[in-house]
Amino acid sequence: MSELPQILTDAAAAMSGWEGAAVVLAIVYLALAIRQNLWCWAAAFASTSIYLVLMYAALLYMESVLQVFYLGMAVYGWYHWRHGPDPDHALPVKTWSVATHVRVIAGVFALAGLSGALLGRYSDAALPYLDSFTTWGAVVTTWMVARKILENWLYWFVIDSVSIYLYVSRELYLTALLFAFYLVLIVIGYIAWRREMYGGEAEAA
């Protein structure tokens, strides 16, 4: 805890105005996502556009590719949440079976291992395996958010915990602090979505 003031000082010194804007928009996105507000996807699109440039400049190439995916998912999420199957077009919160989770997690590790090896061999990427793990994990989890799969919040908790180390190592201190704050919001989001799902009829995906 004694190092916290210095970390905050370093964060302020290293922070750019663009990173600050991206962080604010990212917080707005998650806060609106917890409330299942459609406008979360607009905030996500704006934040992602900024992070696309920041991640490339930090030599986090897989994270840069991830931002491109996020842009597409922001559009997809907006459309899918706006045109849900219910009479009022609301998309219900759903859950996955254990078998589906096992297949998805195994796929993430396999893809992370493959892309990490390729980046380590053919590029100057920083922390290629961790970069790949958080990227592929986020690809899957963002799709889960767009489909309103309850367990997305549990996936995000693991991914964001790893991402904190990744961003600190690249001196993106403010972003690392953002992800630490995310861990708190993730717990709130999981409780809120779970309460809604079990308040009505749970639908297995």
Biotite code that builds the C-alpha atoms (Angstrom):
import biotite.structure as struc

atoms = struc.array([
    struc.Atom([0.000, 0.000, 0.000], chain_id="A", res_id=1, res_name="MET", atom_name="CA", element="C"),
    struc.Atom([2.951, 2.318, 0.571], chain_id="A", res_id=2, res_name="SER", atom_name="CA", element="C"),
    struc.Atom([3.636, 2.241, -3.178], chain_id="A", res_id=3, res_name="GLU", atom_name="CA", element="C"),
    struc.Atom([0.146, 3.435, -4.123], chain_id="A", res_id=4, res_name="LEU", atom_name="CA", element="C"),
    struc.Atom([0.933, 7.209, -4.058], chain_id="A", res_id=5, res_name="PRO", atom_name="CA", element="C"),
    struc.Atom([3.890, 6.673, -6.390], chain_id="A", res_id=6, res_name="GLN", atom_name="CA", element="C"),
    struc.Atom([1.782, 4.520, -8.736], chain_id="A", res_id=7, res_name="ILE", atom_name="CA", element="C"),
    struc.Atom([-0.850, 7.261, -8.884], chain_id="A", res_id=8, res_name="LEU", atom_name="CA", element="C"),
    struc.Atom([1.849, 9.872, -9.545], chain_id="A", res_id=9, res_name="THR", atom_name="CA", element="C"),
    struc.Atom([3.276, 7.757, -12.360], chain_id="A", res_id=10, res_name="ASP", atom_name="CA", element="C"),
    struc.Atom([-0.205, 7.277, -13.783], chain_id="A", res_id=11, res_name="ALA", atom_name="CA", element="C"),
    struc.Atom([-0.832, 11.022, -13.869], chain_id="A", res_id=12, res_name="ALA", atom_name="CA", element="C"),
    struc.Atom([2.548, 11.681, -15.498], chain_id="A", res_id=13, res_name="ALA", atom_name="CA", element="C"),
    struc.Atom([2.127, 8.962, -18.142], chain_id="A", res_id=14, res_name="ALA", atom_name="CA", element="C"),
    struc.Atom([-1.537, 9.631, -18.905], chain_id="A", res_id=15, res_name="MET", atom_name="CA", element="C"),
    struc.Atom([-2.464, 11.311, -22.141], chain_id="A", res_id=16, res_name="SER", atom_name="CA", element="C"),
    struc.Atom([-5.646, 13.254, -22.682], chain_id="A", res_id=17, res_name="GLY", atom_name="CA", element="C"),
    struc.Atom([-6.790, 10.570, -25.100], chain_id="A", res_id=18, res_name="TRP", atom_name="CA", element="C"),
    struc.Atom([-6.219, 7.791, -22.570], chain_id="A", res_id=19, res_name="GLU", atom_name="CA", element="C"),
    struc.Atom([-8.230, 9.762, -20.019], chain_id="A", res_id=20, res_name="GLY", atom_name="CA", element="C"),
    struc.Atom([-11.101, 10.144, -22.479], chain_id="A", res_id=21, res_name="ALA", atom_name="CA", element="C"),
    struc.Atom([-11.001, 6.440, -23.317], chain_id="A", res_id=22, res_name="ALA", atom_name="CA", element="C"),
    struc.Atom([-11.093, 5.533, -19.634], chain_id="A", res_id=23, res_name="VAL", atom_name="CA", element="C"),
    struc.Atom([-14.110, 7.756, -18.925], chain_id="A", res_id=24, res_name="VAL", atom_name="CA", element="C"),
    struc.Atom([-16.003, 6.339, -21.901], chain_id="A", res_id=25, res_name="LEU", atom_name="CA", element="C"),
    struc.Atom([-15.117, 2.787, -20.856], chain_id="A", res_id=26, res_name="ALA", atom_name="CA", element="C"),
    struc.Atom([-16.542, 3.395, -17.375], chain_id="A", res_id=27, res_name="ILE", atom_name="CA", element="C"),
    struc.Atom([-19.702, 4.833, -18.922], chain_id="A", res_id=28, res_name="VAL", atom_name="CA", element="C"),
    struc.Atom([-19.970, 1.716, -21.109], chain_id="A", res_id=29, res_name="TYR", atom_name="CA", element="C"),
    struc.Atom([-19.731, -0.708, -18.207], chain_id="A", res_id=30, res_name="LEU", atom_name="CA", element="C"),
    struc.Atom([-22.086, 1.286, -15.978], chain_id="A", res_id=31, res_name="ALA", atom_name="CA", element="C"),
    struc.Atom([-24.702, 1.318, -18.743], chain_id="A", res_id=32, res_name="LEU", atom_name="CA", element="C"),
    struc.Atom([-24.110, -2.365, -19.532], chain_id="A", res_id=33, res_name="ALA", atom_name="CA", element="C"),
    struc.Atom([-24.871, -3.258, -15.910], chain_id="A", res_id=34, res_name="ILE", atom_name="CA", element="C"),
    struc.Atom([-28.197, -1.468, -16.319], chain_id="A", res_id=35, res_name="ARG", atom_name="CA", element="C"),
    struc.Atom([-28.689, -3.155, -19.719], chain_id="A", res_id=36, res_name="GLN", atom_name="CA", element="C"),
    struc.Atom([-28.962, 0.273, -21.315], chain_id="A", res_id=37, res_name="ASN", atom_name="CA", element="C"),
    struc.Atom([-28.692, 0.228, -25.111], chain_id="A", res_id=38, res_name="LEU", atom_name="CA", element="C"),
    struc.Atom([-26.443, 3.300, -25.141], chain_id="A", res_id=39, res_name="TRP", atom_name="CA", element="C"),
    struc.Atom([-23.607, 1.319, -23.576], chain_id="A", res_id=40, res_name="CYS", atom_name="CA", element="C"),
    struc.Atom([-22.654, 0.241, -27.100], chain_id="A", res_id=41, res_name="TRP", atom_name="CA", element="C"),
    struc.Atom([-22.241, 3.849, -28.288], chain_id="A", res_id=42, res_name="ALA", atom_name="CA", element="C"),
    struc.Atom([-19.876, 4.541, -25.390], chain_id="A", res_id=43, res_name="ALA", atom_name="CA", element="C"),
    struc.Atom([-18.029, 1.308, -26.196], chain_id="A", res_id=44, res_name="ALA", atom_name="CA", element="C"),
    struc.Atom([-17.569, 2.338, -29.838], chain_id="A", res_id=45, res_name="PHE", atom_name="CA", element="C"),
    struc.Atom([-16.084, 5.709, -28.875], chain_id="A", res_id=46, res_name="ALA", atom_name="CA", element="C"),
    struc.Atom([-13.771, 4.290, -26.197], chain_id="A", res_id=47, res_name="SER", atom_name="CA", element="C"),
    struc.Atom([-12.598, 1.495, -28.480], chain_id="A", res_id=48, res_name="THR", atom_name="CA", element="C"),
    struc.Atom([-11.733, 3.892, -31.290], chain_id="A", res_id=49, res_name="SER", atom_name="CA", element="C"),
    struc.Atom([-9.279, 5.653, -28.976], chain_id="A", res_id=50, res_name="ILE", atom_name="CA", element="C"),
    struc.Atom([-7.833, 2.466, -27.513], chain_id="A", res_id=51, res_name="TYR", atom_name="CA", element="C"),
    struc.Atom([-7.147, 1.110, -30.990], chain_id="A", res_id=52, res_name="LEU", atom_name="CA", element="C"),
    struc.Atom([-4.488, 3.784, -31.439], chain_id="A", res_id=53, res_name="VAL", atom_name="CA", element="C"),
    struc.Atom([-3.154, 3.558, -27.868], chain_id="A", res_id=54, res_name="LEU", atom_name="CA", element="C"),
    struc.Atom([-2.665, -0.232, -27.927], chain_id="A", res_id=55, res_name="MET", atom_name="CA", element="C"),
    struc.Atom([-0.846, -0.154, -31.247], chain_id="A", res_id=56, res_name="TYR", atom_name="CA", element="C"),
    struc.Atom([1.499, 2.534, -29.947], chain_id="A", res_id=57, res_name="ALA", atom_name="CA", element="C"),
    struc.Atom([2.199, 0.343, -26.879], chain_id="A", res_id=58, res_name="ALA", atom_name="CA", element="C"),
    struc.Atom([3.189, -2.627, -29.137], chain_id="A", res_id=59, res_name="LEU", atom_name="CA", element="C"),
    struc.Atom([0.239, -4.675, -27.882], chain_id="A", res_id=60, res_name="LEU", atom_name="CA", element="C"),
    struc.Atom([-0.681, -5.914, -31.322], chain_id="A", res_id=61, res_name="TYR", atom_name="CA", element="C"),
    struc.Atom([-3.249, -8.497, -30.297], chain_id="A", res_id=62, res_name="MET", atom_name="CA", element="C"),
    struc.Atom([-4.928, -5.872, -28.136], chain_id="A", res_id=63, res_name="GLU", atom_name="CA", element="C"),
    struc.Atom([-4.963, -3.590, -31.196], chain_id="A", res_id=64, res_name="SER", atom_name="CA", element="C"),
    struc.Atom([-6.692, -6.270, -33.267], chain_id="A", res_id=65, res_name="VAL", atom_name="CA", element="C"),
    struc.Atom([-9.098, -6.756, -30.379], chain_id="A", res_id=66, res_name="LEU", atom_name="CA", element="C"),
    struc.Atom([-10.133, -3.103, -30.587], chain_id="A", res_id=67, res_name="GLN", atom_name="CA", element="C"),
    struc.Atom([-11.128, -3.609, -34.236], chain_id="A", res_id=68, res_name="VAL", atom_name="CA", element="C"),
    struc.Atom([-13.275, -6.543, -33.127], chain_id="A", res_id=69, res_name="PHE", atom_name="CA", element="C"),
    struc.Atom([-14.782, -4.390, -30.364], chain_id="A", res_id=70, res_name="TYR", atom_name="CA", element="C"),
    struc.Atom([-15.854, -1.810, -32.936], chain_id="A", res_id=71, res_name="LEU", atom_name="CA", element="C"),
    struc.Atom([-17.741, -4.452, -34.863], chain_id="A", res_id=72, res_name="GLY", atom_name="CA", element="C"),
    struc.Atom([-19.250, -5.906, -31.686], chain_id="A", res_id=73, res_name="MET", atom_name="CA", element="C"),
    struc.Atom([-20.418, -2.466, -30.579], chain_id="A", res_id=74, res_name="ALA", atom_name="CA", element="C"),
    struc.Atom([-22.486, -2.266, -33.762], chain_id="A", res_id=75, res_name="VAL", atom_name="CA", element="C"),
    struc.Atom([-23.670, -5.867, -33.380], chain_id="A", res_id=76, res_name="TYR", atom_name="CA", element="C"),
    struc.Atom([-24.516, -5.397, -29.704], chain_id="A", res_id=77, res_name="GLY", atom_name="CA", element="C"),
    struc.Atom([-26.495, -2.240, -30.431], chain_id="A", res_id=78, res_name="TRP", atom_name="CA", element="C"),
    struc.Atom([-28.535, -4.015, -33.092], chain_id="A", res_id=79, res_name="TYR", atom_name="CA", element="C"),
    struc.Atom([-29.053, -7.226, -31.111], chain_id="A", res_id=80, res_name="HIS", atom_name="CA", element="C"),
    struc.Atom([-30.115, -5.456, -27.916], chain_id="A", res_id=81, res_name="TRP", atom_name="CA", element="C"),
    struc.Atom([-32.418, -3.174, -29.906], chain_id="A", res_id=82, res_name="ARG", atom_name="CA", element="C"),
    struc.Atom([-34.145, -6.033, -31.746], chain_id="A", res_id=83, res_name="HIS", atom_name="CA", element="C"),
    struc.Atom([-34.571, -8.734, -29.090], chain_id="A", res_id=84, res_name="GLY", atom_name="CA", element="C"),
    struc.Atom([-37.052, -11.631, -29.375], chain_id="A", res_id=85, res_name="PRO", atom_name="CA", element="C"),
    struc.Atom([-39.497, -10.420, -26.729], chain_id="A", res_id=86, res_name="ASP", atom_name="CA", element="C"),
    struc.Atom([-42.635, -8.466, -27.722], chain_id="A", res_id=87, res_name="PRO", atom_name="CA", element="C"),
    struc.Atom([-41.003, -5.305, -26.349], chain_id="A", res_id=88, res_name="ASP", atom_name="CA", element="C"),
    struc.Atom([-37.757, -6.226, -28.174], chain_id="A", res_id=89, res_name="HIS", atom_name="CA", element="C"),
    struc.Atom([-35.924, -6.806, -24.891], chain_id="A", res_id=90, res_name="ALA", atom_name="CA", element="C"),
    struc.Atom([-33.164, -9.437, -24.957], chain_id="A", res_id=91, res_name="LEU", atom_name="CA", element="C"),
    struc.Atom([-33.362, -11.740, -21.896], chain_id="A", res_id=92, res_name="PRO", atom_name="CA", element="C"),
    struc.Atom([-30.374, -12.758, -19.790], chain_id="A", res_id=93, res_name="VAL", atom_name="CA", element="C"),
    struc.Atom([-29.396, -16.388, -20.462], chain_id="A", res_id=94, res_name="LYS", atom_name="CA", element="C"),
    struc.Atom([-26.876, -18.937, -19.202], chain_id="A", res_id=95, res_name="THR", atom_name="CA", element="C"),
    struc.Atom([-24.600, -21.582, -20.731], chain_id="A", res_id=96, res_name="TRP", atom_name="CA", element="C"),
    struc.Atom([-24.217, -25.245, -19.772], chain_id="A", res_id=97, res_name="SER", atom_name="CA", element="C"),
    struc.Atom([-21.027, -26.482, -18.095], chain_id="A", res_id=98, res_name="VAL", atom_name="CA", element="C"),
    struc.Atom([-20.112, -28.408, -21.248], chain_id="A", res_id=99, res_name="ALA", atom_name="CA", element="C"),
    struc.Atom([-20.325, -25.221, -23.319], chain_id="A", res_id=100, res_name="THR", atom_name="CA", element="C"),
    struc.Atom([-18.051, -23.388, -20.887], chain_id="A", res_id=101, res_name="HIS", atom_name="CA", element="C"),
    struc.Atom([-15.479, -26.202, -21.013], chain_id="A", res_id=102, res_name="VAL", atom_name="CA", element="C"),
    struc.Atom([-15.379, -26.075, -24.823], chain_id="A", res_id=103, res_name="ARG", atom_name="CA", element="C"),
    struc.Atom([-15.139, -22.295, -24.890], chain_id="A", res_id=104, res_name="VAL", atom_name="CA", element="C"),
    struc.Atom([-12.353, -22.084, -22.293], chain_id="A", res_id=105, res_name="ILE", atom_name="CA", element="C"),
    struc.Atom([-10.354, -24.835, -24.012], chain_id="A", res_id=106, res_name="ALA", atom_name="CA", element="C"),
    struc.Atom([-10.706, -22.967, -27.296], chain_id="A", res_id=107, res_name="GLY", atom_name="CA", element="C"),
    struc.Atom([-9.463, -19.727, -25.754], chain_id="A", res_id=108, res_name="VAL", atom_name="CA", element="C"),
    struc.Atom([-6.334, -21.391, -24.353], chain_id="A", res_id=109, res_name="PHE", atom_name="CA", element="C"),
    struc.Atom([-5.626, -23.154, -27.652], chain_id="A", res_id=110, res_name="ALA", atom_name="CA", element="C"),
    struc.Atom([-5.932, -19.943, -29.679], chain_id="A", res_id=111, res_name="LEU", atom_name="CA", element="C"),
    struc.Atom([-3.880, -17.983, -27.130], chain_id="A", res_id=112, res_name="ALA", atom_name="CA", element="C"),
    struc.Atom([-1.103, -20.567, -27.286], chain_id="A", res_id=113, res_name="GLY", atom_name="CA", element="C"),
    struc.Atom([-1.035, -20.527, -31.076], chain_id="A", res_id=114, res_name="LEU", atom_name="CA", element="C"),
    struc.Atom([-1.127, -16.764, -31.567], chain_id="A", res_id=115, res_name="SER", atom_name="CA", element="C"),
    struc.Atom([1.282, -16.214, -28.670], chain_id="A", res_id=116, res_name="GLY", atom_name="CA", element="C"),
    struc.Atom([3.824, -18.528, -30.284], chain_id="A", res_id=117, res_name="ALA", atom_name="CA", element="C"),
    struc.Atom([3.453, -16.809, -33.657], chain_id="A", res_id=118, res_name="LEU", atom_name="CA", element="C"),
    struc.Atom([3.784, -13.322, -32.171], chain_id="A", res_id=119, res_name="LEU", atom_name="CA", element="C"),
    struc.Atom([6.794, -14.356, -30.100], chain_id="A", res_id=120, res_name="GLY", atom_name="CA", element="C"),
    struc.Atom([8.537, -15.742, -33.174], chain_id="A", res_id=121, res_name="ARG", atom_name="CA", element="C"),
    struc.Atom([7.636, -13.225, -35.860], chain_id="A", res_id=122, res_name="TYR", atom_name="CA", element="C"),
    struc.Atom([7.072, -9.882, -34.116], chain_id="A", res_id=123, res_name="SER", atom_name="CA", element="C"),
    struc.Atom([8.354, -7.560, -31.409], chain_id="A", res_id=124, res_name="ASP", atom_name="CA", element="C"),
    struc.Atom([5.096, -7.939, -29.454], chain_id="A", res_id=125, res_name="ALA", atom_name="CA", element="C"),
    struc.Atom([5.289, -7.355, -25.714], chain_id="A", res_id=126, res_name="ALA", atom_name="CA", element="C"),
    struc.Atom([4.179, -10.325, -23.545], chain_id="A", res_id=127, res_name="LEU", atom_name="CA", element="C"),
    struc.Atom([2.737, -12.219, -26.534], chain_id="A", res_id=128, res_name="PRO", atom_name="CA", element="C"),
    struc.Atom([1.101, -15.062, -24.577], chain_id="A", res_id=129, res_name="TYR", atom_name="CA", element="C"),
    struc.Atom([-0.619, -12.845, -22.022], chain_id="A", res_id=130, res_name="LEU", atom_name="CA", element="C"),
    struc.Atom([-1.590, -10.408, -24.770], chain_id="A", res_id=131, res_name="ASP", atom_name="CA", element="C"),
    struc.Atom([-3.074, -13.307, -26.740], chain_id="A", res_id=132, res_name="SER", atom_name="CA", element="C"),
    struc.Atom([-4.914, -14.759, -23.738], chain_id="A", res_id=133, res_name="PHE", atom_name="CA", element="C"),
    struc.Atom([-6.624, -11.498, -22.819], chain_id="A", res_id=134, res_name="THR", atom_name="CA", element="C"),
    struc.Atom([-7.422, -10.838, -26.467], chain_id="A", res_id=135, res_name="THR", atom_name="CA", element="C"),
    struc.Atom([-9.044, -14.184, -27.279], chain_id="A", res_id=136, res_name="TRP", atom_name="CA", element="C"),
    struc.Atom([-10.774, -14.234, -23.913], chain_id="A", res_id=137, res_name="GLY", atom_name="CA", element="C"),
    struc.Atom([-12.190, -10.781, -24.541], chain_id="A", res_id=138, res_name="ALA", atom_name="CA", element="C"),
    struc.Atom([-13.357, -11.768, -28.033], chain_id="A", res_id=139, res_name="VAL", atom_name="CA", element="C"),
    struc.Atom([-15.467, -14.569, -26.582], chain_id="A", res_id=140, res_name="VAL", atom_name="CA", element="C"),
    struc.Atom([-16.652, -12.563, -23.598], chain_id="A", res_id=141, res_name="THR", atom_name="CA", element="C"),
    struc.Atom([-17.687, -9.524, -25.621], chain_id="A", res_id=142, res_name="THR", atom_name="CA", element="C"),
    struc.Atom([-19.843, -11.803, -27.774], chain_id="A", res_id=143, res_name="TRP", atom_name="CA", element="C"),
    struc.Atom([-21.314, -13.190, -24.542], chain_id="A", res_id=144, res_name="MET", atom_name="CA", element="C"),
    struc.Atom([-22.229, -9.655, -23.452], chain_id="A", res_id=145, res_name="VAL", atom_name="CA", element="C"),
    struc.Atom([-23.909, -8.972, -26.798], chain_id="A", res_id=146, res_name="ALA", atom_name="CA", element="C"),
    struc.Atom([-25.934, -12.186, -26.348], chain_id="A", res_id=147, res_name="ARG", atom_name="CA", element="C"),
    struc.Atom([-26.565, -11.394, -22.647], chain_id="A", res_id=148, res_name="LYS", atom_name="CA", element="C"),
    struc.Atom([-24.943, -14.573, -21.312], chain_id="A", res_id=149, res_name="ILE", atom_name="CA", element="C"),
    struc.Atom([-24.819, -14.263, -17.519], chain_id="A", res_id=150, res_name="LEU", atom_name="CA", element="C"),
    struc.Atom([-21.365, -15.796, -17.066], chain_id="A", res_id=151, res_name="GLU", atom_name="CA", element="C"),
    struc.Atom([-19.705, -13.072, -19.128], chain_id="A", res_id=152, res_name="ASN", atom_name="CA", element="C"),
    struc.Atom([-19.100, -11.267, -15.848], chain_id="A", res_id=153, res_name="TRP", atom_name="CA", element="C"),
    struc.Atom([-17.117, -14.214, -14.437], chain_id="A", res_id=154, res_name="LEU", atom_name="CA", element="C"),
    struc.Atom([-15.018, -14.396, -17.592], chain_id="A", res_id=155, res_name="TYR", atom_name="CA", element="C"),
    struc.Atom([-14.358, -10.668, -17.434], chain_id="A", res_id=156, res_name="TRP", atom_name="CA", element="C"),
    struc.Atom([-13.153, -10.934, -13.839], chain_id="A", res_id=157, res_name="PHE", atom_name="CA", element="C"),
    struc.Atom([-10.378, -13.331, -14.865], chain_id="A", res_id=158, res_name="VAL", atom_name="CA", element="C"),
    struc.Atom([-9.476, -11.464, -18.056], chain_id="A", res_id=159, res_name="ILE", atom_name="CA", element="C"),
    struc.Atom([-9.368, -8.049, -16.401], chain_id="A", res_id=160, res_name="ASP", atom_name="CA", element="C"),
    struc.Atom([-7.248, -9.353, -13.519], chain_id="A", res_id=161, res_name="SER", atom_name="CA", element="C"),
    struc.Atom([-4.619, -10.524, -16.013], chain_id="A", res_id=162, res_name="VAL", atom_name="CA", element="C"),
    struc.Atom([-4.975, -7.312, -18.014], chain_id="A", res_id=163, res_name="SER", atom_name="CA", element="C"),
    struc.Atom([-3.996, -5.203, -15.000], chain_id="A", res_id=164, res_name="ILE", atom_name="CA", element="C"),
    struc.Atom([-0.517, -6.751, -15.021], chain_id="A", res_id=165, res_name="TYR", atom_name="CA", element="C"),
    struc.Atom([-0.327, -6.433, -18.803], chain_id="A", res_id=166, res_name="LEU", atom_name="CA", element="C"),
    struc.Atom([-1.092, -2.711, -18.801], chain_id="A", res_id=167, res_name="TYR", atom_name="CA", element="C"),
    struc.Atom([1.192, -1.885, -15.870], chain_id="A", res_id=168, res_name="VAL", atom_name="CA", element="C"),
    struc.Atom([4.045, -3.587, -17.716], chain_id="A", res_id=169, res_name="SER", atom_name="CA", element="C"),
    struc.Atom([3.467, -1.252, -20.695], chain_id="A", res_id=170, res_name="ARG", atom_name="CA", element="C"),
    struc.Atom([3.123, 1.849, -18.461], chain_id="A", res_id=171, res_name="GLU", atom_name="CA", element="C"),
    struc.Atom([-0.574, 2.295, -19.221], chain_id="A", res_id=172, res_name="LEU", atom_name="CA", element="C"),
    struc.Atom([-1.148, 3.024, -15.555], chain_id="A", res_id=173, res_name="TYR", atom_name="CA", element="C"),
    struc.Atom([-4.477, 4.779, -15.817], chain_id="A", res_id=174, res_name="LEU", atom_name="CA", element="C"),
    struc.Atom([-5.878, 1.929, -17.876], chain_id="A", res_id=175, res_name="THR", atom_name="CA", element="C"),
    struc.Atom([-4.589, -0.536, -15.275], chain_id="A", res_id=176, res_name="ALA", atom_name="CA", element="C"),
    struc.Atom([-6.389, 1.426, -12.554], chain_id="A", res_id=177, res_name="LEU", atom_name="CA", element="C"),
    struc.Atom([-9.506, 1.409, -14.719], chain_id="A", res_id=178, res_name="LEU", atom_name="CA", element="C"),
    struc.Atom([-9.396, -2.380, -14.898], chain_id="A", res_id=179, res_name="PHE", atom_name="CA", element="C"),
    struc.Atom([-8.932, -2.617, -11.133], chain_id="A", res_id=180, res_name="ALA", atom_name="CA", element="C"),
    struc.Atom([-12.089, -0.528, -10.778], chain_id="A", res_id=181, res_name="PHE", atom_name="CA", element="C"),
    struc.Atom([-13.751, -2.803, -13.319], chain_id="A", res_id=182, res_name="TYR", atom_name="CA", element="C"),
    struc.Atom([-13.324, -5.730, -10.929], chain_id="A", res_id=183, res_name="LEU", atom_name="CA", element="C"),
    struc.Atom([-15.702, -4.021, -8.518], chain_id="A", res_id=184, res_name="VAL", atom_name="CA", element="C"),
    struc.Atom([-18.219, -3.171, -11.246], chain_id="A", res_id=185, res_name="LEU", atom_name="CA", element="C"),
    struc.Atom([-18.039, -6.728, -12.574], chain_id="A", res_id=186, res_name="ILE", atom_name="CA", element="C"),
    struc.Atom([-19.255, -8.107, -9.246], chain_id="A", res_id=187, res_name="VAL", atom_name="CA", element="C"),
    struc.Atom([-22.113, -5.588, -9.268], chain_id="A", res_id=188, res_name="ILE", atom_name="CA", element="C"),
    struc.Atom([-22.958, -6.499, -12.849], chain_id="A", res_id=189, res_name="GLY", atom_name="CA", element="C"),
    struc.Atom([-23.034, -10.218, -12.155], chain_id="A", res_id=190, res_name="TYR", atom_name="CA", element="C"),
    struc.Atom([-25.356, -9.762, -9.174], chain_id="A", res_id=191, res_name="ILE", atom_name="CA", element="C"),
    struc.Atom([-27.673, -7.463, -11.137], chain_id="A", res_id=192, res_name="ALA", atom_name="CA", element="C"),
    struc.Atom([-27.938, -9.727, -14.186], chain_id="A", res_id=193, res_name="TRP", atom_name="CA", element="C"),
    struc.Atom([-28.324, -12.871, -12.067], chain_id="A", res_id=194, res_name="ARG", atom_name="CA", element="C"),
    struc.Atom([-31.101, -11.266, -10.055], chain_id="A", res_id=195, res_name="ARG", atom_name="CA", element="C"),
    struc.Atom([-32.956, -10.377, -13.251], chain_id="A", res_id=196, res_name="GLU", atom_name="CA", element="C"),
    struc.Atom([-32.502, -13.812, -14.824], chain_id="A", res_id=197, res_name="MET", atom_name="CA", element="C"),
    struc.Atom([-33.742, -15.740, -11.818], chain_id="A", res_id=198, res_name="TYR", atom_name="CA", element="C"),
    struc.Atom([-36.481, -13.213, -11.226], chain_id="A", res_id=199, res_name="GLY", atom_name="CA", element="C"),
    struc.Atom([-38.067, -14.503, -14.417], chain_id="A", res_id=200, res_name="GLY", atom_name="CA", element="C"),
    struc.Atom([-37.608, -17.629, -16.477], chain_id="A", res_id=201, res_name="GLU", atom_name="CA", element="C"),
    struc.Atom([-34.001, -18.793, -17.017], chain_id="A", res_id=202, res_name="ALA", atom_name="CA", element="C"),
    struc.Atom([-33.294, -19.772, -20.574], chain_id="A", res_id=203, res_name="GLU", atom_name="CA", element="C"),
    struc.Atom([-30.388, -22.120, -21.222], chain_id="A", res_id=204, res_name="ALA", atom_name="CA", element="C"),
    struc.Atom([-28.349, -21.336, -24.312], chain_id="A", res_id=205, res_name="ALA", atom_name="CA", element="C"),
])
